[in-house]
Amino acid sequence: MHKLILRVSIIVLFSCNNNTSNTPAATANADTTLYKEIQTGGIKIIPIGSNGRTINIWTKHIGNNPKIKLLLLNGGPGATHEYFECFESFLPQQDIEIIYYDQTGCGLSDNPKDTSFWQLPRFVEEVEQVRKALNLTKDNFYLLGHSWGGILAMQYALKYQDNLKGLIISNMMSSCPAYGKYAQEVLAPQFDPKILDTIRQIEKKGDFSNPKYMELLYPHFYTKHILRLPVAQWPEPVTRSFAKMNNSLYVTMQGPSEFGIGGNLTNWDVSKQLPQIKTPTLTIGGTHDTMDPEYMKWMSTQLPNGKFLLCPNGSHMSMYDDQPHYFPGLIQFIKEVNSKTAVN
């Protein structure tokens, strides 16, 4: 019995040694390009020059398609790339490469803790530096901006559209005054008058840190127009991203109130400039959005190569509460643009 065990052990050892001896040959036949530099799972830190300082910008790509690279601009302003994680369930399988990007002051990128950085023109130049560092060109560069990211995407396109292959404006109007008017005239009256009065009183006093403010907004506004689920059921990437909100950035640009714009974006309006954007563009709106869906549909008619996607069950976070419309429509748009440019 002992001799049998010994013999089996020797055979197993010999077999393992043979496998080990084959390892160098297997490695030699592998794709050696992977070993030219240390792999980081698609993460790239990009140092950019901004306001006389060097800011480290965090990015990560998922997938690899030389013809379709979708850079994602998060909203807030001041949220993080993390709420875009739902895109991983839909786009890579369709051979659409996605690129996460935390803007200055957001998530894993540097936070200069300086309000002079919270300016739209500076963010536009930041996107351009990121584009260059990632080697994105008119042959592969798709840009998707959601909410505040949509403002940034429109402003970027107005200056740098020659670098774009396709543009997606998700859940954002092209005029902050029009957005404010919609909030005041359409959304606010949907509140119970007593609740709205309490919210108005808190805002009038500037008492935005009052816990009652958010206690009222979550059930009466957020779960109706931001993400149409009970807060306890909000997807983890959303709550994780929102928990990391840069309040300095948010208040400086958006303002403290949830109804319309009150920060340095108050008068931002490019509605008359939309015809200048020749890039194929998709505007996306939700029926229950904080933004006026009819206005976003109108935007698509002002863009020379514009299309509109309505998410009938969606709100401001339509990529979560109306995925059956959001993602098929987004994928179809990108593939149509890609097929047309391939023919041309």
Secondary structure, DSSP 8 states (H G I E B T S, - for coil): -HHHHHHHHHHHHHHHHHHHHHHHHHHHTS-GGGGSS---TTEEEEEEEETTEEEEEEEEEES--TT-EEEEE--TTT--GGGGGGGGGTSGGGT-EEEEE--TTSTTS-----GGG--HHHHHHHHHHHHHHTT--TTTEEEEEETHHHHHHHHHHHHHGGG-SEEEEES--SBHHHHHHHIIIIIGGGS-HHHHHHHHHHHHHT-TT-HHHHHHHIIIIIIIII-SS-GGGS-HHHHHHHHT--HHHHHHHT-S-SSS--STTTT-B-GGGGGG--S-EEEEEETT-SS-HHHHHHHHHHSTTEEEEEETT--TTHHHHTHHHHHHHHHHHHHHHHHHHHH-
